[in-house]
Amino acid sequence: MIIRPTTAGDWQALKATRLAALLDAPAAFGASHASAAGFSDADWQQRAVSTPQRTFFLAFDGEQPIGLAAQVVAADGVCHLIAMWVHPDYRGLAVAQGLVDAVKQCAVGHGHGRLVLDVAPENTRAAAFYQKQGFVFLPEWEALESHPHIQVQKMEWRAAA
């Protein structure tokens, strides 16, 4: 398994993986499959280019993309872990841990000592996984943008001082 930041040349793999994630777990993401499927090829090419503000990571088994995660810095300067997904055949095989580690390293490398994510507490597998990765729940809730009836809770990870 190889985990690396995407480049412009990875746009098709990024698109395919993101769309697969949105089909597999539509209520787990702030974006919908319909909105992501509407992006142009140029949009995907631009998304695949890593910047300090947004970096997508893909996990590969050979040439096959098997997982995805991203770090995105919001307008308020808070660094977020988003778009976390692992292909069902690869769950429980350290792919998710590798993706989270890559996002943590990226965030710290860009000067962010704190990483925030949103999770539905009913998604007990994800919540437990994030807790094992050092994330803790915050008393902050909001509606999931793609599914406003779902309330997600913020979790944060802080780099060791």
N, C-alpha and C positions, 0 to 999 in steps of 0.2 A: 504494500500500500504506500502510495505517495500522496502527501498533502502539500499543496502549494497555492500561492496567490494566482488568481487568473490574470491572463494577458488578453489583449485584443484578439489574438488567435484562438482563444478558448470560448469565444462567444456562443458557438453552437452547443458546446457541452454545458455551458452555464445555462443557456436557455432551456435545453432538454431537461437538465436536472431540476431547475427551479419549477418548471411546469409539472414535472413528475411529482415533486414535493407538494405542490398546491392541489394536485388531484388526489394524492394519497392522504393528506391531512388538511382538508380545506379550512377547518375551524381552528387551526393552530397558527395561522399567519395573519398579519395585518393586511396583506394583499390577497386579492382573489385570483383564481385561475383566469377568469375572463379578462381582468385588467392586464395581467401579465402577458396573456396570449395576444393582446392587442398591441404590444410593443413592436416596433419595426426592427428589422435586422440592424439598422444603424443604432437604435436604442440599446440593443443587446451588446453590440460591439463597444459602445461607450461604457456600459455598465461593467464590462469585463476588464476594463483598464483600471488597474489599482492606483489609488491616490491616498494621501494621508486622511482624507475625509471619508473614503469608502473603499474597502478591500473585500472582495469575495474570495473565499478559499474553496477549492474543490479537492475532494479525496478521490483518488483513482486506484482501481485494481487493474493493473496493466493500462490499457487505453480506455477502459470503462469508468465513467464517473459514477461514484457510489455514495457520495455525500457532499454536503454544502453547508457553509456557514459564512457569515460576513460580520465585519465591524464597520459601523457607520457612526460618524460624529454628527450629532444633531446641531441645529442652529444655536442651541444654548450651550454648546461645548461638551455635552455629556456624550460619552462613548458607549455605544450599544452593541450588543451581540444580537444579530437578527438572522432570519432565514435558515436556522439550524434544522438540518434534516439528514437522515441516513436511510439509504435504500433498505427496505424490510429484510432482504436476505443478508444484510451485513450488520444488523443491530446486535448489540452485545459483544462485538468483536473489537472494541477499542477505537473504532472509526470516530465516534462522537467525541471521545476524550481527545483524540488527536486534533480534531477540528477546533474544539474549545481551547486547547493549548495554543494552537496557531493564532486564534483570535486574541487570546490574552497577550501573547508575545508581540503581536502587531500593535495592540493598544499601548502597551508599555513602551514599545519602541518609538511610538509617536507622542510620548510624554503623558499618556493617560494612566493614572494609577488606580482608576476605578472603571469598572465595566458593568453596565446595567442591561437587564433583559426583562421581558414580560413572559409570564407563563400562567395558564389557567390551572389553579390548584387542583382541579379535578383530574388534570393530566398528571396523575401521581407518579408515573414512570419518569416523565421529564423532570418534574419537581425534585424527585429523589436523586436523579442523576446530577442535576445542577448543584444540589446541596453537597454531593460527594466531590464536586469540582470546586468547592469553597464559596459558593454563592449562598447568600442568606436572604430571607424574605424581608421586604420593607413594608411598612404599613401604608402602601400606596396602591390604589386600584384605578383602573380605567376600562372603558369599553374597548373591545377589540374593533379596530377600524373596519375590517371586512365583515364582521359579524357582531354588530353593536349589542346584541342580547347576551354576549359572552363577556364576563368580567375577568380581566387578567390582573395578576398581581406582579409588582416589580420585585426583582431580586437583584442583588449587587454582589460583586466580587471586588475586593481591594487587594492590590499588589502589596507584598510584604515591604515594610518601610526600610 
